[in-house]
Each structure stands twice: as structure tokens, then as C-alpha cells.
């Protein structure tokens, strides 16, 4: 999971470089950023089917091997379509490594510690996102091709480690019909939406923030450092949130995250000083990331109640994350290109507030019942 998000986040400080050298605007930058989650969307259901049939370990091995290979290819690409294709294939393979890794972890987790372990695992993934912009900044200075090639080859050592780690093959396999049935569950849909929403927020932030910081005078290293600080806080926050979700349930952290996300998204379009914007980007990552661990805990708990296999559970999470990240990156970039940065951010504020109102009403209705 660390390497998966490392490669995903490495693009952030490099976006202004590709916009300048390949001459595409915010729409092209959004397409490039969205290619990875678009691939994850295509790979989501197949990854769940593979994990259910052959086990999470083999799913991880296939996914991470292809991710590493596509990372090397991304480093040597010099045309927009090549970059888009390499990122798309990275995302498709990422669905396999992510689904397999989380299913492998949660299948061994005691129910009373599930939130804690999900938070810890997600914090590790965020640590990959933390170092991803650093990797992008190093690549900008040392050479994109060489940097990505070295790290991609090194990550294959993790594949060998995973191959040597014992696991248990599934004794009973579920067909894709179990996933279709689960999607019809209202509580499962609510959990999925709470993964979609922060993905929309992060997707928009990942395109608009680097371009705006660049316009205000930040270079690739400074942009990478900004997202490094954001991811560092988010990683620690997810570990804490996992423990809180085990103790008091996931709902209260979700309500707090929605409130904070709406407030930060409302402020993000307006700063004209780079340091002020950098602080808001850091706080935005902290607020937006607050939603993920409680939402995933809610989904895994509900999946266990329904008897849904963990491979399909995390395939469902990929199905929620991928379109949110894709639409946030490509849609947010396109809307900002034809209007201003304020428009996509304000639309996200409305989504956060609407979700907050609906959740509060459902809590009141259930308490009355």
C-alpha cells in the first residue's frame, strides 16, 4: 500500500512541469491526474473476483508487479498519450494491489480492532502519499526517467517479500452476484458515498493546488514539501481515527470531517499569497482524509454482517474511490479551466453540507425510532 500511493502521489509536483513542457492546460493536467483512478475503476471488480478466487496474496503480487513496471514506463514517456496510458495502467494494477493488501489485513483482524488496523494501514498508505511528492521533487531535479526506474525496480523486492509470506487460500469463493446484492444495501451505499466525497475533494485539490501554488511562485520542491506536510498530518490522524472508530463508532468522526472539509474547501480558492495557500492545502488534506478510515470501517463492519468477502468489500471501496478521484481531478480541472478555481471548490462545499444534513437527519430519525 505504501508503494502504491507513493507512485500515485509522485505526479503532484511534476504537474506544472508537464503542463509547461507538453503545453496542455488545466484540462490536460486533470486528464493526466485522473488517468490513475480511471484505471482503478476499471480494475475494481476484477480485483475483487481475483482476490475471492485465488486469495489476496496472489492478487497483491500481480498488482504490484504491474504497478512497478508501469512506473518505469511513465518515467521514460515523453508524449501526453504515453503518460496518460502509463498512469491508467498503474491505476488498473493498483486496484489489485490495494484490494489484495486490505483484504489480506482485515481477514486476520479481530472485529474489535478492525478500525485500528484499517487506520494504521491507511496511515501507512498515506505515508506513501507523503513521500510521493518528495519522489516527484527528486525526479524533477535528478531526472524523471532515472528516478522512476530505480524506485520501480526496487519495489519489485517487495513483490519477492510478499511471495515468501505465508497466507491462506480461500476455502469458499463468492461470485460477483454477492457484490451486486451488496450495492443494493442502503447502508453500504452510504458508506460508499463517504468514500466518494473525500475522493472528489482530493482529486480537485491534487490538480488545482499545485497549479495555483506554481502560479504564486512555488517550485516543484516547495509544492512537494507542502503535500509532504499535509500527508504527514493525515497519516497520524488516520491512526488516531481508527482507534476512535473502534471506541465510539465511525459516525462522529465522519460528522466532524464533513464540517471541517466544507470549511476548508470554502477558503481554498481565495488566497493570493503562497504561504497562506500552502497552509490551507495542508489543513485540507487533514480534513478531507478524516472521512476515509471511519467510512472504510463502516463498510467492513456492514460487509461482515452481510457475509460479503473482504476481497469484494475493498473492490467496492475501489469502485467508490476511483470515480470520485477521477471526476474530482478531470472535472475539477475542466470546470476551473472554463470558469475559475472557486466554482469546483464551492460545488464541493455544497456536497459536504448536503451530506452533513442528511446524516444528521438519519441519526435523529434512528434515535426517535
Residue pairs with C-beta under 8 A, 6 or more apart in sequence:
1 97
1 98
1 101
1 102
1 121
1 122
1 124
1 125
1 128
2 124
2 125
2 127
2 128
3 64
3 67
3 68
3 97
3 128
3 155
3 158
4 63
4 64
4 67
4 94
4 97
4 98
4 101
4 125
4 128
5 125
5 126
5 128
5 129
5 132
6 128
6 129
6 131
6 132
6 135
6 151
7 67
7 71
7 90
7 94
7 132
7 151
7 152
8 36
8 90
8 91
8 94
8 128
8 129
8 132
9 128
9 129
9 130
9 131
9 132
9 133
9 135
9 136
9 227
9 231
10 132
10 133
10 135
10 136
10 139
10 148
11 32
11 33
11 36
11 87
11 132
11 136
12 132
12 133
12 136
12 206
12 210
12 223
12 224
12 227
13 133
13 136
13 137
13 140
13 210
13 220
13 221
13 223
13 224
13 227
14 136
14 139
14 140
14 144
14 220
15 29
15 32
15 33
15 207
15 210
15 211
16 210
16 211
16 214
16 220
16 223
17 140
17 220
18 24
18 29
18 32
18 80
18 83
19 25
19 28
19 29
19 211
22 28
22 79
22 80
22 83
24 31
24 32
24 80
25 337
26 207
26 208
26 211
26 333
26 334
26 336
26 337
27 330
27 333
27 334
27 337
28 80
29 207
29 211
29 333
30 207
30 329
30 330
30 331
30 332
30 333
30 334
30 337
31 84
31 330
31 333
32 80
32 83
32 84
32 87
33 203
33 206
33 207
33 329
33 330
33 333
34 203
34 325
34 326
34 327
34 329
34 330
35 83
35 84
35 85
35 87
35 88
35 91
36 87
36 88
36 90
36 91
36 94
36 325
37 91
37 199
37 203
37 321
37 322
37 323
37 324
37 325
37 326
37 329
38 88
38 91
38 322
38 326
39 87
39 88
39 89
39 90
39 91
39 92
39 93
39 94
39 95
39 322
40 91
40 92
40 94
40 95
40 98
40 318
40 321
40 322
40 325
41 91
41 95
41 318
41 319
41 322
41 323
41 326
42 91
42 92
42 95
43 91
43 92
43 93
43 94
43 95
43 96
43 318
44 95
44 99
44 315
44 316
44 318
44 319
44 322
45 176
45 179
45 315
45 319
46 95
46 96
47 59
47 63
47 95
47 96
47 98
47 99
47 100
47 311
47 315
47 318
48 99
48 176
48 179
48 309
48 311
48 312
48 314
48 315
48 316
49 176
49 311
49 315
50 58
50 59
50 62
50 96
50 100
50 311
51 59
51 96
51 99
51 100
51 103
51 309
51 310
51 311
51 312
51 314
51 315
52 170
52 173
52 174
52 309
52 311
52 312
53 170
53 173
54 169
54 170
55 167
55 168
55 169
55 170
56 99
56 100
56 101
56 103
56 104
56 107
56 167
56 310
56 311
57 100
57 104
57 162
57 163
57 165
57 167
58 100
59 96
59 97
59 99
59 100
59 103
59 311
60 96
60 97
60 100
60 101
60 104
60 162
61 100
61 159
61 162
61 163
62 93
62 96
62 97
63 93
63 94
63 95
63 96
63 97
63 98
63 99
63 100
64 93
64 97
64 155
64 158
64 159
64 162
65 93
65 156
65 159
66 89
66 90
66 92
66 93
66 96
67 90
67 93
67 94
67 97
67 155
68 152
68 153
68 155
68 156
68 159
69 152
70 86
70 87
70 89
70 90
70 93
71 86
71 90
71 148
71 151
71 152
71 155
72 148
72 149
72 152
72 153
73 82
73 86
73 89
74 83
74 86
74 87
74 90
74 148
75 139
75 144
75 145
75 146
75 147
75 148
75 149
75 152
76 145
76 148
76 149
77 83
77 86
91 322
95 315
95 318
95 322
98 314
98 318
99 311
99 314
99 315
99 318
100 311
101 121
102 118
102 121
102 310
102 314
102 317
103 309
103 310
103 311
103 313
103 314
104 167
105 117
105 118
105 121
106 114
106 117
106 118
106 300
106 310
106 313
106 314
107 168
107 310
109 117
109 118
111 301
111 304
112 246
113 246
114 246
114 297
114 300
114 301
115 241
115 242
115 243
115 244
115 245
115 246
115 250
115 293
115 294
115 297
116 239
116 242
116 243
116 246
117 242
118 242
118 293
118 296
118 297
118 300
119 238
119 239
119 240
119 241
119 242
119 243
119 245
119 293
119 297
120 238
120 239
120 242
122 238
122 242
122 292
122 293
122 296
123 234
123 235
123 236
123 237
123 238
123 239
123 242
124 235
126 231
126 234
126 235
126 238
126 289
127 231
127 235
129 227
129 231
129 234
130 227
130 228
130 231
130 232
130 234
130 235
131 228
131 231
132 227
132 231
133 223
133 224
133 225
133 226
133 227
133 228
133 231
134 224
134 225
134 228
135 147
135 151
136 220
136 224
137 220
137 221
137 223
137 224
137 225
138 147
139 147
139 148
140 220
140 221
141 220
141 221
170 309
174 308
174 309
174 312
176 312
178 308
178 309
178 312
179 308
179 312
179 315
179 316
181 306
182 188
182 303
182 306
182 308
182 312
182 316
183 189
183 192
183 316
185 302
185 306
187 298
187 302
188 299
188 302
188 303
188 306
188 316
190 298
191 295
191 296
191 298
191 299
191 302
192 299
192 316
192 317
192 319
192 320
193 320
193 355
194 254
194 291
194 294
194 295
194 298
194 355
195 291
195 292
195 295
195 296
195 299
195 317
195 320
195 321
195 324
196 320
196 321
196 323
196 324
197 258
197 261
197 291
197 324
197 351
197 352
197 355
198 257
198 261
198 288
198 289
198 290
198 291
198 292
198 295
198 324
199 320
199 321
199 322
199 323
199 324
199 325
199 328
200 324
200 325
200 327
200 328
200 332
200 348
200 351
201 261
201 265
201 284
201 288
201 328
201 348
201 352
202 285
202 288
202 289
202 325
202 328
203 324
203 325
203 326
203 327
203 328
203 329
203 330
203 331
203 332
204 328
204 329
204 331
204 332
204 333
204 344
204 345
204 348
205 268
205 281
205 284
205 285
205 288
205 328
206 328
206 329
207 328
207 329
207 332
207 333
207 336
208 268
208 332
208 333
208 336
208 341
208 344
208 345
209 226
209 268
209 277
209 281
209 284
210 223
212 277
212 341
213 222
213 223
213 226
213 274
213 277
213 278
213 281
214 223
216 272
216 273
216 274
216 277
217 274
218 226
218 274
218 278
222 278
226 278
226 281
226 282
227 281
227 285
229 282
230 281
230 282
230 283
230 284
230 285
230 286
231 285
233 282
233 285
233 286
234 285
234 286
234 289
237 286
237 289
237 290
238 289
238 292
238 293
241 253
241 290
241 293
241 294
242 293
242 297
244 252
244 253
245 253
245 293
245 294
245 297
246 297
250 293
250 294
250 295
250 297
250 298
251 294
251 298
251 359
251 363
253 290
253 293
253 294
254 290
254 291
254 294
254 295
254 298
254 359
255 356
255 359
255 360
256 290
257 287
257 288
257 290
257 291
257 294
258 291
258 352
258 353
258 355
258 356
258 359
259 352
259 356
260 286
260 287
260 290
261 284
261 287
261 288
261 290
261 291
261 348
261 352
262 349
262 352
262 353
262 356
263 287
264 280
264 283
264 284
264 287
264 288
265 284
265 345
265 346
265 348
265 349
265 352
266 345
266 346
266 349
267 280
268 277
268 280
268 281
268 284
268 341
268 345
269 340
269 341
269 342
269 345
269 346
270 342
271 277
271 280
296 317
299 313
299 316
299 317
300 310
300 313
303 309
303 310
303 312
303 313
303 316
328 348
331 344
332 344
335 343
335 344
335 347
336 343
336 344
